[in-house]
Every structure is written in structure tokens, then in C-alpha cells.
Amino acid sequence: MGARSFAARFEGECQRRDIRLFVLPPRSPKPNGCVERAHRTHTEEFYEVVDLPLEIPALNQALLAWEQVYNTIRPHQALGYLTPQQYLLQSQQERRMCHQSPKRVHPLASSRFIA
């Protein structure tokens, strides 16, 4: 199946399932930079170096294993060399700390008002 026939079938299937599809031109770093960078990383660190199986179930298992490494082991420069999992946990902890209400102290209880 050629790229054009795949795209047509893919777009048709998205439409049939009522999935909104935003088609951007390939290699569009300005509107699509994060996605393009992720594609490059996956290509260089997975598709070009792993001896991929041809059977779909085995390929899906290999992809799941790569996804686990990508999200929990591989540090990401854009995340300050944290893994996505570490970054998520850190940001959740920071959010919790920000949302904790400080103990309220009555203004007359401060030391400068106590005689």
C-alpha cells in the first residue's frame, strides 16, 4: 500500500469513527516542532536500531517496551534531564505544595503586637 492510499484510508477511518484529524505538512518545525522532534527520536533510537518483528502482535510488544524506556528510563533534555515520569511526579508534588493552604495567623497574634 502506498503512502497516498494509506493516508486516504486513514482519513476515511478517522471520519467514520468521528475522530477530528488535523493534517499538518510533514517536516513542519514551526507548527509541529514537538511532534517532529519526537518522530526523530523514535526513528533514531528505536526504528533504526531495533531488529523489528514483522508480525503485528510482536511489533506492538516491542513498541510497548520502547515506550516504557522512553517514559521511565530515558532522560529528556527538554525536561531538565528528567524522565517524563520523574517530571510528572515532580510537577504533581509542586502543584500539591502550591495548593496547600498556609496556616492562618491572626494579625494580633504576631510577635510585634504582643506586649
SULUR-V351575 format. One line per field, one symbol per residue. phi: phi as a letter, one per 40 degrees, with the letter a starting at -180 (. if undefined). psi: psi as a letter, one per 40 degrees, with the letter a starting at -180 (. if undefined). burial: b if it has 9 or more other C-alpha atoms within 8 Angstrom, else e. A space follows every 50 residues. Layout:
BEGIN
phi->???
psi->???
burial->???
END
This chain:
BEGIN
phi->.cccccdccccccccccfbcbbcbccfbcccbdccdccccccccbbccbc cccccddcccccccccdccdcbbccbdcbggccdcccccccccccccccc ccccbcdcccccccc
psi->hiddddddddddddddefhhhhhiiifgddefddddddddddddecdeeh ghiehddddddddddddddddedhihdefffiidddddddddddddddeh hihhhhdeeideeh.
burial->eeeeebeeeebeebbeeeeeeeeeeeebeeebbeebeeeebbbbebbeee eeeeeeebbeebeeebebbbbbebbbeebeebbbbbbeeeeeeeeeeeee eeeeeeeeebeeeee
END
